[in-house]
Amino acid sequence: MAIAEVTIVPLGTATPSVSRYVAEVHKVLEQAEEAVKFQMTPMSTIIEGDLNDILAVIRRMHEVPFTKGAERVSTSIRIDDRRDIAGSMEQKIRSVQEKLKELD
């Protein structure tokens, strides 16, 4: 299972605010037929699932700002695709929390 962090930034818009674009992009995740889990953060979105599914969803997400009038879109993707163990967003957080307890 892969975990990806994606940030989609519309450029060439009439306003510096991007929250309307973010909301429209988020709808793609909510309506995705692919078996992905996601978590919006203040600066990006984390997506968990099969890598092919994640990339298909991100491709659709990338197109949204264009359909809403953006003249340019910059999409950044970071992928963590660990295959020796079954990883998840929750597992990664638990692992760090356990290490924090050990430091106390």
Secondary structure, 3 states (H helix, E strand, C coil): CEEEEEEEEEECCCCCCCHHHHHHHHHHHHCCCCCCEEEECCCCEEEEECHHHHHHHHHHHHHHHHHCCCCEEEEEEEEEECCCCCCCHHHHHHHHHHHHHHHC
